[in-house]
């Protein structure tokens, strides 16, 4: 399956991203089929090749949720944005574990003879 997604490039703490098309299971730092644009989150500069993105979407490539939201902002595709943030993990507490534990019974001391 083909995916349109970000590949991170740039120095430490100075990210820039390439918008690439590659196989879903392939490494992002490996070879991609095509570079479709660039995105700099620090300066909010986005350069996309709209014609090629529309072509790859028509062939069956799926955009990642973050790339989808970026393409909606750039008016390359139409539609609502996708919620990307992940929720917090719920604590695996059961009602028994949430209740305070009963104090342990005191050990009986042996009587001195």
Buried (B, 14 or more C-beta within 10 A) or exposed (E): EBBBBBBEEEEEEEBBBBBBBBEEEBEBEEEBBBBBBBBBBEEEEBEBBBEBBEBBBEEEBBBBBBBBBBBBEBEBBEEEEEEEEEEEEEEEEEEEEEEEEEEEEEEEEEEEE
